[in-house]
């Protein structure tokens, strides 16, 4: 929406409907951050990164989340809230009936018009059922960023035949996100079988020696398989954002 508004300003200047001073002032107003006192909203992020600022709900009050959402909605941005709750959703849905809550992922999405497709496909793999909240956060994020998402859940190495049975589907993706706790072996096995980039997401799921996801994180970082990038523990959002940038880079190279 911001880019469209800037195009309208420049078009008005080109056609003589606005003078230079008015155009410069208009551009500055569109690009400035909005200060809510407790937060400064970055309305320029779509222009820089291709997607509006995302609201990390954890640690924020319901009132703060609602205020930030209102600011983003006012400029026509699609809204994604991560690490949020049903209580926040109930308040937001009373104001914005079209917002969507994913109970497992703990995300809220408030779309602004049609989401522009990237033309890419992301396969989201989870090792086990306990990893699903993180996998769902990745899936929701990848979808709202315009990707086609293939969910391939419960394919961990304890029953490795389940992964082999889905390899044809996995190989059709542009980027694969592998979500795993315990020893985190899913990312290494997957990367050793396919020619696509794998984004590994360690989860905090596991017994004591897992150290809240640290064991899985170190296993993924120390993988001998090639083509693996690793994000932080439980960071499904970060994995999907990275996958989207990889897909957009591929698309941009094709268009050149």
N, C-alpha and C positions, 0 to 999 in steps of 0.2 A: 504493500500500500504506500509506503514512504517513497519508494522509487517512482511509482505512478504520479504521486503528488509533485515530486521534483520535475518529472517530465512535463507536467502541466504548466509549472512555473516557467520553465525554459521555453516551452512552446508559446506561452503568452508573451514572453519577452521578444522572441523571434518574430512574432506577428504584430508587434508594436502595441499590444494591449497593456503592457507593463513597462515602465522605464527601468534602467539599470539599478537604481537605488532600491526601488520596490522589489525587484527580483532578488537582489542580494539579501535584503531583509527577510524576504520570504524563505529563502534557502536556509538562512541562519536559524530561523524559528523552527523549521522542520528538523534540523539536525541537532538542536540543543537537547541536552538531557532534561528530564523532568524531575524536579526535587520535591519529594514527598515528605521531607523532614527525616524520616527513618530510612529512606531508600532513595537512590537516584536512578531513575529508569532510563535505560540506554535504548532510545528509539532508533539509533543508527545501526544496531547490530545486524539487522537484515541486510543492509547495504554492504557491510563488511564481511559477514559470515554466511549469509544466505538464509538465516532463520532468526526469528525474533528472540529477544531475551527470554530465557526459561526461568521459571520461578522454582527455587528449591524450597519446598514447604517446611522442611524440618527446622524447628527452632523459631519459626515465625508464628505470630498469633493469627487467628482467623481474620481479625480486622485488618491486619497488615496484608495478608494474602489477597483479601477482597479489594483493598485499595490499589494494589499493584495490578491485579487483573483489570480493574476499571481503567487504569492508565493505558494498558496495552490495548484494550478493546477500543478505546477512544481514537486510536490511530489506525484501526483496522487490522491489528496483528492477530494471527493465530496464537492461542495461549496454551502452553503446556506447563502444568504444575506437577512436580515430582515430590516424592516422600511426603505425601499429604494424607488426609484422613476423611472418613465419611462425614464427620461433623462439618468440615470445611465444605465438602461437596454439597451438603444440604443447604447451607447458606448461599453458596454460589448458584445452585440450581434454581433457587427462588428468584434470583435476578436474571439468570441466563439459562432458560429451560433447555437449550440445546447442548449444554455441557455434558460430557461423558465421564463417568467415574469407573476406573478399573480397580476393583477391590483388591485383587491379588498384587498388582503392580503398585498400588497406592498412587495412581496418577489421575489427574483431571485434564481433559482436553476440551478446549472451547475453540472450534474451528471458525475461521473467518473466510467464508466462501469456499470454493473448491481448492484443495491442496494441489499445488503444482507438482506433477509426477517427475521423478528423476529419470524414470525409464530403467531403473536398476532393480535388482532383486537381492535381498538380504536373507540368508538362512540363519535362523537363531536356534542353536542347539543347547539343550540342557542335559547335564549328566544324570540328574535325578529329580524326583518330584519336589524335594526340599529346595532345589535351586530355582523353582518356577517364579517366585516373586521377582528375582533379578532378571530372569529371562523375559518375563512379561514387561518389565520396565524397558528393556532393550527393544522388544517387539513394538510396544506402543510408540516409543520415540522414533523408531525407524519408519513406522507407518505415517506418523504425523509429519515427518520430514519428507514424505513423498515417495517412499520406496514400497515395492511389493515385498511382502514378508512371508517367508515359509517357516512355520514353526515345527521344529523336529525335537520333541521333548522325550526325556527319559531314555537316552541312548548312551549312558555311561559305560565305562570299560568293564564293569562287573558283569555285564551281559553284552560283550562287544559285538556279537552277531546282530544286535539291534541296530548298531551304527552301520555295519556293512550292508544291511538290508535297505538302508536309506541313502546309500552313496550316490545313486543316480540323481536323486532330488538335490542333494547337497552340491553336486558338481555343476548344477544348472545355475547356482547363485553367483553373483559377482563378488560378494564378500560374505564370509562366514563368521558368525559370532559364536564362540564356544564358551558356555557358562558352566562352571564346575567348582564344587567344593571338595571336601575330603583331600585326596592327594593331587587333584587337578590335572589328571592325565588326559582328559578328553581333548584338550587343545593340541597336545603333542601328537596323539594318534591321528587326529583329523588332518593336521597339517602335513603329516607324512603320507597321506593318501590322496591329496588333491592338489591342484595347481592354482588355487585361489588364495588371496590373503585371508588369514585367520586372525581375528581379534579375540584374545583370551580374556575372560572375566573370571577371576577367582571369587568365590563366595565364602562367607563366614560360616558355612555349614561344615560340621565335622566334630569328631571327638577331641579330647583335650590337647593332644599333640598337634592338632590342626592350628592351634593358636589363633582362633577367630579368623581364619582365612590366610594367615601368613604362610603356612606350609604350602597351600595351593598357589599362592602368589610366587613364592620362590621357585616352585617346581616349574611354573609357566615361564618365568624369567630365565631359568636354566635349561630350557628345552633345547634338544639338539636338532629338532625339526626346523626347517627353514620357513620363512614367511609368516612368522607369528609376531604380533604386536600385543602388548599386555597393558590393560588399564587397571585402575585401583580396585580394591576389594569391594564387591557388591555394586560396582559402577556400571550398571546396565545402560544408563543414559549416555555415559561417555563413550561406550563401545558403539552405540548406534549413531552418535554424532560423528565419530571417526569414520564409520562405514559409509555414511552419507557423503562425507568429503572425498573419500576415495572414489565413490561412484560418480560424483560430480566432476572430479578431475578427469576421469576416464571419458565422460561425456563431452567435456570441453575440448579434450584432445581430438576427439572424433570430429567435432565441428570445425576445427581449424583447417 
